[in-house]
Amino acid sequence: MRFAPPPGYKRIQVVGSFDELISTPFRDGINAMCWPRELPGDFEEVVKCLGPIQGITTLEDERLHALSLSAVGQIARDILLQDVERLRSADLSPNLDCIRCAPRDLSGAPIARDVYSWHADSATEPMATFLCAYNTAASEGLRNEEAIRRVEVPETRAELLTLFGGADDHDFEEFLTENFYDLHYLPVPCAQPFSFGLGNLWRIATDYPESPVPPCIHRAPTTLPGSLPRLLLIS
């Protein structure tokens, strides 16, 4: 099934090619570009052939080429290699990761700063994040209008202020930024998250100075017990 933006959600633009994906500017509130694709091939066979995966393993081209795969597995491998090369040709530095689980924030801080929390990516200069999930589960998005920054929740802000050990002033705001607390969000009641879908290649806006649009809020899916590791292309 082809991807369609959630009804009434005007921050996603669907494009028809990779060239359009990388060249279309974020503007007029649009903070996510999606190139929807229905990919052939057996990506789960690729994962199974990799053997046991713990945590996050970045797959180099050589390792993919060395896999002994059926015809449909070879189709999936070729697509993975082509997608990596697409991003490299655009002067990006993609990682193709096989993910059993991403690190959890076990600091005990009032806000868990890991990829399973609703968050925005950040940069110091104009930059976007590219994402594509190929199997198991896709990333999820959250409408900006249905989210509140967790540092604006009074109870959470009070806990962070206690952790900071000072006054709610400019230094406290710098503390929130330096520790990335200000990049995490909480869904409002009745919020309706949406899936990025499998096979779709996304370009999403990050939080950087003077960005013309708000950042795209998203999170990684929780790995279900017994499920295969995820194949994720990210740059």
C-alpha positions as CSV (number, residue, x, y, z in Angstrom):
1,M,0.0,0.0,0.0
2,R,1.4,3.4,-1.0
3,F,2.1,5.9,1.7
4,A,-0.3,8.8,2.1
5,P,0.0,11.6,4.7
6,P,-2.4,11.3,7.7
7,P,-5.7,13.1,6.9
8,G,-5.4,16.8,7.6
9,Y,-1.6,16.7,8.2
10,K,0.1,19.3,6.0
11,R,3.7,18.9,7.1
12,I,4.6,16.0,4.8
13,Q,5.2,16.3,1.1
14,V,5.2,13.1,-1.0
15,V,7.7,13.1,-3.9
16,G,8.2,10.8,-6.8
17,S,12.0,10.3,-7.0
18,F,15.3,10.4,-5.1
19,D,16.3,13.6,-7.0
20,E,13.1,15.3,-5.9
21,L,13.6,14.0,-2.3
22,I,17.0,15.7,-1.9
23,S,16.3,18.9,-3.9
24,T,12.9,19.9,-2.6
25,P,13.3,22.6,0.1
26,F,11.5,22.6,3.4
27,R,9.1,25.5,3.4
28,D,5.6,26.6,4.2
29,G,5.6,24.4,7.3
30,I,6.6,21.2,5.4
31,N,9.2,19.4,7.5
32,A,9.2,15.9,6.1
33,M,9.6,14.5,2.5
34,C,8.6,11.0,1.7
35,W,9.5,9.0,-1.4
36,P,7.1,6.1,-1.1
37,R,8.2,2.7,-2.4
38,E,7.0,-0.8,-2.5
39,L,10.2,-2.8,-2.5
40,P,10.6,-6.3,-3.9
41,G,13.0,-8.9,-2.3
42,D,13.3,-10.7,1.0
43,F,14.9,-8.4,3.5
44,E,14.3,-10.8,6.4
45,E,16.4,-13.4,4.6
46,V,19.3,-10.8,4.6
47,V,18.9,-10.3,8.4
48,K,18.8,-14.1,9.1
49,C,21.9,-14.6,7.0
50,L,23.8,-12.1,9.1
51,G,23.7,-14.4,12.1
52,P,23.2,-13.2,15.8
53,I,23.0,-9.5,16.2
54,Q,23.5,-7.7,19.5
55,G,22.8,-4.0,19.9
56,I,23.5,-2.1,16.7
57,T,25.7,-3.5,13.9
58,T,26.7,-1.3,11.0
59,L,26.8,-3.3,7.8
60,E,29.6,-2.6,5.4
61,D,29.3,-3.3,1.7
62,E,31.7,-6.2,1.9
63,R,29.7,-8.0,4.5
64,L,26.5,-7.7,2.4
65,H,28.3,-9.0,-0.7
66,A,29.6,-12.0,1.2
67,L,26.2,-13.2,2.1
68,S,24.9,-16.4,0.4
69,L,21.3,-15.5,-0.6
70,S,18.5,-16.9,-2.7
71,A,17.3,-14.9,-5.7
72,V,14.8,-12.8,-3.7
73,G,17.4,-12.3,-1.0
74,Q,19.8,-11.0,-3.6
75,I,17.2,-8.5,-4.8
76,A,16.9,-7.2,-1.3
77,R,20.7,-6.9,-1.0
78,D,21.0,-5.0,-4.3
79,I,18.3,-2.5,-3.1
80,L,20.2,-2.0,0.2
81,L,23.5,-1.4,-1.7
82,Q,21.8,0.9,-4.2
83,D,20.2,3.0,-1.4
84,V,23.5,3.4,0.4
85,E,25.1,4.5,-2.9
86,R,22.3,7.0,-3.6
87,L,23.0,8.8,-0.4
88,R,26.8,8.6,-0.8
89,S,26.4,10.1,-4.3
90,A,24.6,13.1,-2.6
91,D,27.7,13.7,-0.5
92,L,26.1,12.1,2.6
93,S,27.5,9.6,5.0
94,P,24.8,6.9,5.4
95,N,24.9,3.9,7.8
96,L,23.0,0.7,7.1
97,D,22.4,-0.6,10.6
98,C,21.0,-3.9,11.7
99,I,19.4,-3.1,15.1
100,R,18.5,-5.6,17.8
101,C,18.0,-2.8,20.2
102,A,19.3,0.8,20.6
103,P,21.0,2.0,23.8
104,R,18.5,3.1,26.5
105,D,19.0,6.2,28.6
106,L,19.6,4.6,32.1
107,S,20.7,7.9,33.7
108,G,17.6,8.2,35.8
109,A,17.1,11.8,34.5
110,P,13.6,13.2,34.3
111,I,13.7,12.8,30.5
112,A,15.0,9.7,28.9
113,R,17.2,10.9,26.0
114,D,17.2,7.9,23.6
115,V,15.7,7.2,20.2
116,Y,12.6,5.5,21.8
117,S,11.5,8.8,23.2
118,W,9.6,11.3,20.9
119,H,12.4,13.6,19.8
120,A,13.8,15.9,17.1
121,D,17.3,15.6,15.6
122,S,19.5,18.6,15.9
123,A,22.4,20.2,14.0
124,T,24.5,23.3,14.2
125,E,24.0,24.1,10.5
126,P,21.3,23.4,7.8
127,M,21.0,19.6,7.7
128,A,18.4,16.9,7.4
129,T,18.0,13.3,8.5
130,F,17.4,10.5,6.0
131,L,15.7,7.3,7.1
132,C,14.4,4.1,5.6
133,A,13.3,0.9,7.4
134,Y,13.2,-2.3,5.4
135,N,11.7,-4.9,7.7
136,T,10.0,-5.6,11.0
137,A,8.9,-2.1,12.1
138,A,9.2,1.5,10.9
139,S,9.9,4.7,12.7
140,E,6.9,6.7,13.9
141,G,6.1,10.4,13.5
142,L,4.1,12.8,15.7
143,R,2.4,15.9,14.5
144,N,4.0,19.1,15.8
145,E,0.6,20.3,16.7
146,E,0.0,17.2,18.9
147,A,3.2,17.5,20.9
148,I,4.6,19.6,23.7
149,R,8.3,19.9,24.6
150,R,8.9,17.9,27.8
151,V,10.8,20.8,29.3
152,E,7.6,22.8,29.2
153,V,5.7,20.3,31.4
154,P,5.8,22.1,34.8
155,E,6.4,18.9,36.8
156,T,9.3,17.8,34.5
157,R,10.7,21.3,34.4
158,A,10.8,21.4,38.2
159,E,12.6,18.0,38.3
160,L,15.2,19.3,35.8
161,L,15.6,22.5,37.8
162,T,16.4,20.4,40.9
163,L,18.9,18.4,38.9
164,F,20.4,21.6,37.6
165,G,20.7,23.0,41.1
166,G,20.1,26.6,40.2
167,A,17.6,29.3,39.1
168,D,15.3,29.1,36.1
169,D,17.3,31.5,34.0
170,H,19.5,31.7,30.9
171,D,22.0,29.3,32.4
172,F,19.3,26.8,33.0
173,E,18.1,27.1,29.4
174,E,21.7,26.5,28.3
175,F,21.8,23.4,30.6
176,L,18.6,22.0,28.9
177,T,20.1,22.6,25.4
178,E,23.6,21.3,26.2
179,N,22.1,18.1,27.6
180,F,19.5,17.7,24.7
181,Y,16.5,17.8,27.1
182,D,14.8,20.4,24.9
183,L,14.7,18.0,22.0
184,H,12.2,15.6,23.6
185,Y,8.5,15.7,23.3
186,L,5.3,14.4,24.9
187,P,2.2,13.6,22.9
188,V,-0.9,15.6,24.0
189,P,-4.0,13.7,24.9
190,C,-5.7,12.1,21.8
191,A,-2.6,12.5,19.7
192,Q,-2.4,10.2,16.7
193,P,1.1,9.1,15.8
194,F,1.7,7.7,12.3
195,S,4.1,5.1,10.8
196,F,6.8,6.0,8.3
197,G,6.1,2.7,6.7
198,L,8.5,0.1,5.4
199,G,10.5,0.8,2.2
200,N,9.8,4.5,2.1
201,L,12.8,6.8,2.0
202,W,12.4,9.9,4.2
203,R,14.1,13.2,4.6
204,I,13.1,15.0,7.8
205,A,13.9,18.4,9.1
206,T,16.2,18.9,12.1
207,D,16.4,21.5,14.8
208,Y,19.1,24.0,13.8
209,P,19.5,27.8,14.1
210,E,17.2,29.8,11.8
211,S,15.5,26.7,10.4
212,P,12.5,27.8,8.2
213,V,10.4,25.0,9.6
214,P,9.9,23.2,12.9
215,P,11.8,19.9,13.2
216,C,10.1,16.6,12.5
217,I,9.2,14.7,15.7
218,H,9.8,11.0,15.5
219,R,10.9,7.9,17.5
220,A,12.2,4.4,16.9
221,P,9.7,1.5,17.4
222,T,10.1,-0.7,20.4
223,T,11.5,-4.1,19.3
224,L,9.0,-6.8,20.1
225,P,10.2,-10.0,21.8
226,G,11.0,-12.7,19.2
227,S,11.1,-10.3,16.3
228,L,14.0,-10.0,13.9
229,P,16.5,-7.2,14.2
230,R,15.6,-4.1,12.1
231,L,17.4,-3.0,9.0
232,L,17.6,0.8,9.0
233,L,19.3,3.2,6.6
234,I,20.1,6.5,8.3
235,S,22.2,9.5,7.4
